[in-house]
Amino acid sequence: MYCLPTFRQAKLVIFDSITNDGQRFLDFIPKELIKSVNSQELKVALTNGSIIQFIGSDSYDTSLVGTNPRMVIMSEYALADPRAYHYVRPILNANGGTMIILSTPRGKGSLWDIFQIASNNPKEWFCSKLTLDDTQHISWEEIKKEITSGEISEDLAMQEYMTSFEIGISGAYYTKYIDKMRLNGQIGEVPWEPAFKVSTAWDIGVRDSTTIIFFQKIGQTVRIIDSYEKSKEGMEHYAQVINNKPYSYDKHWAPHDIAVREFGSGLTRLEKARSLGVKFETRDNGKSSGLPNISITDGIEAARSSFAKVWIDEKRCKGLIKSLESYRQEFDSKRKVYRDRPLHDHNSHYADAYRYLALSLSRNRDGQTTAEELERRYTQTVEGQETLPGFFRDDHRNM
């Protein structure tokens, strides 16, 4: 299995590509060894019964189901769905197979994680990191000319030619904000505060992942305490996840069009969720969720503005953090510029859920919470009763 981030890339980059001197990549397989070529499934069958197949990590769960690959090559791993690696690794462990991973860095994301594992386990892994100083396949003077002319940024040059992990993903929306949060200690252990209710922000996938972010808004502080992601499950599954958590809930937030998107049962997702005990915030007489239908650009700006007051639990929200670091603009490879829209990949789901979280903050009453209100709600949660004047209360705090 030769795996690129998407099936389309596997076809364009490998199956249909040619070298600089005009030779097709597939021609490197000796013709006498080829039994057949399936251009639809990107599959080459060999005369000895072996198969070479090109797949995308975006469909790892269907491409690898029922297969038993002996070697998997993951190219451009920094842009791939890391779940593909975790899915195929047990198969290779069982059959004594081989994994090869190669990529240009894209910040400290999934490639950084696997690079650290490989570097620290030399008996288990062969690990090599090469820069332009090692390969010398292009003159550094030529690179400097491109930087000076504005054809390429210095950051991108360091990433592409010097394999720097320190440079955030080019075109990334939130990387520098996450870096600043780490420096400020805003990413670490963020415990659940049982005295305060938990809200959720959802990105509900139709054919791909659904993500849920669990957060508490205490005064002006937003504490993201938990997260969850799963694909190809019905609302019953996610309602069960919500109900199995020990949290007491405040508000559930979803995309503005949740009320018009069908689940296939004749009910909208809003109605289906409500029947299962998950009551999303609504407006316009229940025709849409409580979030406004604003542009993605404005939503991204709202997300950027929120990071200063957000704390994220590093252990329970690892996937969320990685997605926020890797969420980036779509790149136009022909014009060599970034388009004014996000790239839709496996990072989009958590990034969208966080955008909805950011948009919900101005609509959450906690933004105007006073000390007296916090005290009242604390007592309600802990004691299950409304706060009475101090004269009538006999708890230990008034003694």
N, C-alpha and C positions, 0 to 999 in steps of 0.2 A: 504494500500500500504506500503510495506516494501522496502525502497529504499537504495541501496548501490551505490558507484560511477559508477560501470558498471554492465551490465546484467550478465556477466560472474562471477563477484564477488558475485552477489546475489545467483547464483546457487551454487558456491563452498563454500561460507562462511555460508550460511543459509540452502538452499534447500537440499544440499547433505551432510551437515556436521553432525558430531556426537560429543557428549560431551566427556570429559576425561574418563568417565566410560563406553563409548560405546553406549550411547543412542542417537538415531537420534533426531535432533532438532524438526522435524515435529511430533515426537511421543509425544511432550508436548501438542499437540492438542488432546483432548479426541476423540478416534476413533468413539464413538457413535455420535459425532457432525459433522463428515466428510461425505459429500455426494459423492464427487469425487475429484480426484487429477489429474491435467493436468501438466505433467512433461515438456512438450514443452513450455508452456506459464508460467510455475512456478506459477500455480494458484491452490488454494485449495478452493473448494466450500463447504459451510456448509449447514446443513439441514434446518437452519432458513432463507436461502436465501442470507446470507452474503457471502462475498468473501475475502480471504486473497491472495494477489498477491505480488510477489517479482519482482522488476524492477531495472533498472540502471538509474542513473541521466543523463548518456550520451545519453539516448533516451527519455528524459522526455516529449518532445513535441509530440511524437507518443504514448507513454505509457499512458499518462494522457488525451489525447484528447477524449472528449465525456464521460469521467468517472466522478463520483461524490463521491470521497472517503470521509469517515467520520473521518478517522485517517490516518496520514502519518508519518511513522517513517523513519528518515534519519540517517543512520549509517555511520560512518567515513565521516562526513560532511566536514571536512577540505580538503578531496580529491575529493569531489563531485563537479559537475557543479552547481554553486550557482544559476543559472537561473532556476533550478528545484524548488527551494524554492519559488522564486518570481512568478513562474508559478502557483503553487498549493495553495499559500497562499490565493488568492481571493476566491478560491473554498471553502476552509475551513471557511473563514469568512462568506460566504453566507449560509452555512449549519450548522454552529455552531460546526464544527469539531475540531479535536485536532491535534497538531503537536508535535512530539517528536524528538529532535535532540541530537545525542550523537557522540562523537569523541575524538580522541587524538589530541592535538594541532599539527599543522604543520606550525609554525611561525605565524605571524600576518596577516593571510589571511582572507578568508570568515568566518571561524569559530570564529576568533577573533571579527569580526564585529558583528556577531549575539550574541556572548557572552557579548559584551558591551551593546547591546540593552536589553538583558535579565537581566543583572545585574542592569541596571538603571531603570528597570520597574518591580519591584517585584510584583505589583498588577496584572500584565498581564502575567508574566512568573514565572515558578518555575525554579530556576537555582542552580546547584550544581557543584562544582569543587573539585574532590577528588584526592589526591596524595597517594603514597605508605604509607606515614605516617598515612593516614586515613584507608586505606583498609588492610594493613599489610598482603596481600595475598602471598607475597614473601619476604624473608629475605633480608634486605639491604646488609648484608654481602655477600650473593650470587651474588647480582648485582655488588658489588665491585670486586669480583673474576672475573667476566666476563669482567669488565673494565680492570683489571690488565692483564688478559690473551690476551687482544686484540679482544675478541669476539664481543664486543660492545664498541662504543665510549662513553665518558662521556657526550657529547652533546646529543647523542641519548638516553642515560639513563635518563637524565633530562627531555627530551621530553616525553618518553614513560612511565616513572614511577613517575615523579614528575609533570606531566602535565604542563610543562613550555612553555609559549608562547614566551619567550625571545630567545629561540634557533631557528635559522632558519631551514627550512626544510632540513632534512638530504639528501645529494646528490644534493642540490640545486645549480644551476649554478651562479645565479646573486644576491642572497639575500644580501650578505655582501656589494655588490656594491650599491644596492638600499639603504641600511642602511646608507652607507657613504654619498650618495647623499642627503639624508634627513638631516644629520648632517651639511652638507655644504650649505644647503639652495637651493639645485638644484631642489627640488621638491616643487612646490608651485604655485603661480600665474605667468603664462608665457603668456603674451598677444601677440596677432598677431600684427606683424609690417607691416602695409599695404605698406610701401615703398619697401619691399622686396618680391620676389616671393616665392611661397610655392611649395615644392616637396612632393611626396607621395611614401610610400613603402607599398607593398601589399603582403599578403599571400592569394592566391586564392584557396578556398576549392572546391573539387569536390562534395562530399556528405555532407560536414560539413561547418563550418564557413569560411567566407571571412573577413579578417581584413585589415584596411587601417590606416596608420599612416601619419599624416600631419606634416611636419617639415620645418623649415627655417634654412638655413645655412648662417650665417652672419659672415664673416671672419672665424675664427677658432671655433666659437661657433655654436652648434646645438640646436635649440629651437623646441621642440616637442609641438605643440600648440593645437592639436586636434587628435581624433582617432574615428574609427567607426568599428562596428562588426555586422554582420548579417549572417544568415544561409539560405541555400536553396533558394537563389534568383539568377536570371540571371544577366548577365553583364549590361543589360539595367538599372536595379535597381541601381547598383553601379555607373554607369555613371551619372545617375540623381543626386545621392548624391554628387558626385564631382562637377557637374555643378551648383547645388543649393547653394554651399558654396560661400562666397563672395571673395574667394581667386583668385589671379592671379597666374597661375601655371608655374613652371619651368620644372621639369622632373618627370616622373612617372616610378617607379622601380618595377619590378616583378621577380619571380623566373626564373631561366635560361631556363626552359623548357616550358615557356608559349606559345611559337610559335608552339609546336607540340601537345598540349593538346586540344582536340576537345571539343566544346561546345554542339555538337549534331546537329548543323545546317549546317554542311559542312564547316564551317569556324573555323580557330583556334581562340583561345581566343585573341591572339594578333591582328588578323584581325578584329574580332568582336569588340574589344575595340576601335580600330582605326576608325571603321565605326561610332562609337558613340561619337567620339571626344576625346577619351583618348588615347594618343599616348605614349605607353611604349618605353623606350629606348631599342634599338636593336644593335646587332653586328652580325658578320658572314653573312653579306648580308641579315639581317633581319630574319635569321633562329632561333635566340635565343635572349633572353633579354640581356640588357647591363651588367648583373651580371654574373660573372664567375661561372662555375660548380665546386665548391670546396667542400671539405668534410664538414660535419656538425661540426666536431671538430674544424676545422680552422675557420669556420663561428662564432662559439661560442667564440673563442678567439678574433676574430675581434670585436665582441659585447662587450666583457669585456674591451677591450682597448679603446672603444669609450666613456664609461660612464663618464670619467673625464671631457669631454667637452660638455656634454649634460645637458640641463635643460628641465624638463617635467612639463606641466600644470597638477596640481593635480586634478582639478575638471573635466576637459574635457577628461582626460586620465586615469580615475580611473581603468577601466578594464585592460588597458595596464600595469599599475603599479602592479596590483595584479598578473597578469600573469607572469611578469618578476620576481616577488618575489617567485612565486610558481613553476616555471619551473625547473624540476629536472631530474636526471638520473632514468632510469628504475631499479627497484630492483628485484634481483633474490631471491625469497623467499626460494628456496631449498638450495642454496649455501650461503645465508645470505650475499650477496655482491651486490654492484651496478654494473650494466652492463655499458659498455662504449658507451652508447647511451641514448638519451633523452626518457623519457616516453611520449607517444603520448596521450594527454588528452586535455581538453578544454583550458588549458594554452598554448598549443603548437602554436596556430594560431597567437596570438599576438607576442609570442616569436620568431616565424619564421619571421614575418614581421619586427621585430626590427633587426633581424640578417641581413635581406636584406638591411635595412636602413644603418647599420654599414658598410656593404660591398660597398654600393654606395658612401660613403663619399670620398674615394680616387679617385673616378671617377667623382666627381663633381668639376667643375672649381672653385667653391668658395674657395677651399682649397688654391688657390694661389692668392686670391683677394687682390689687393692693395687698398690703401686709395683713389687713383684716380678712380679706377674701381668702388668702392662703391659709390662714388660721382656721377659718370656717370649713374649708374643704378638707383640710387635714383631719379635723375632728369628725367630719362626716365619714371619711374613708376608714379611719381607725375605729371609731366608736359606733358608726352606723346611725348617727342621729344628727339633727340640726344643732348648731351651736346655740346654747342658751346664755343669757347674761351670766356673768361670773358669780353673782349672788346666789343663783339657783343651782349652779353646778357643784357637785361634790367630788370631782376627780382630784387626783393628787396635785395637779398643776395650780389649783386655787387654794391649796392649804398653806 
